[in-house]
Amino acid sequence: MNNGNKNAQTVLIVGATGYIGRAVVAESVRQGYDVIAVTRSRKDDSAFDGAEVVVADVTDPASIAKLFDRKVDVVISCLATRSGLPEDFDDIDYKATLNVLNAAQKSGTGKFILLSAICVRKPDLPLQLAKLKMEDALMRSGIDYTIVRPTAYFWVFDSQTRRIAQGKPGFVIGTGDQARHNPIAREDLAGFMVDSIGNSERKNRIFILGGPEVADNIVTHRESLLMIFDALGKEPRIISVPEWLFTALIRITRFIGLFTRRVAVFSAFLNVVHYYMVNDMRAPGYGSVTLRQYLIDSNRKVPT
């Protein structure tokens, strides 16, 4: 707990161990709030300097209710499932988040900030439907809210970066130029979310948010790979996977997945990859960190 803070409000953060959640905890502490980081186990204690770490099961309403035995002024939810089956997304992105909202309502919490995703504006996948249900529940709840729908995060480029650093080629679906996006740094996104606590102009509104709208950050998937090769000082090697072949792989793994969960989860993951590679994800710009700068900074640490 951050004693002697400049902000008297207590902020409870669920999904605190995730990629964005960790940044939101750090930013909330930096801004002087009393911060409660909700985690699944005590092993995460050391990752949240300045925050009080509380263990709870977000899928259990009784466990969540105990978090509100004290006064909580603001909830920030960064709960999300990166991969899984349709029921997994519904269990976390909707039902677990709804558990937190219900407990916040009963305790008189004044503000709920929800991390959603830009992809809900064209809902084709189970994760998007789960997020839309949660957005709807929050807007109907009567509690003051801010919903943030960010575009892609920088970490989505990390797996291809590691492959390329190991001398392997990058890959795209089709030409790799079907979609354009302006990804956002987690620090910039966290800053926007925490700043929304005291910003009356963001009350009861939905914000679609991307990173800086500059040349070093507005890219197609092929252009992002070229940036990675450049940051690593390697000659570009890009394999183009025909879209028909990729969609055929999704169908085949979906069928096999009827008999084994592991393949079903892989098929769902491929479906998400396909969605993001062929659908435009550009959003209004915010923040200062560009993809090129992120790649330059992070690739100094990438083993080759």
Order of alpha helices (4+ residues) and beta strands (2+ residues): beta-alpha-beta-beta-alpha-beta-alpha-alpha-beta-alpha-beta-alpha-beta-beta-alpha-beta-beta-alpha-beta-alpha-alpha-alpha
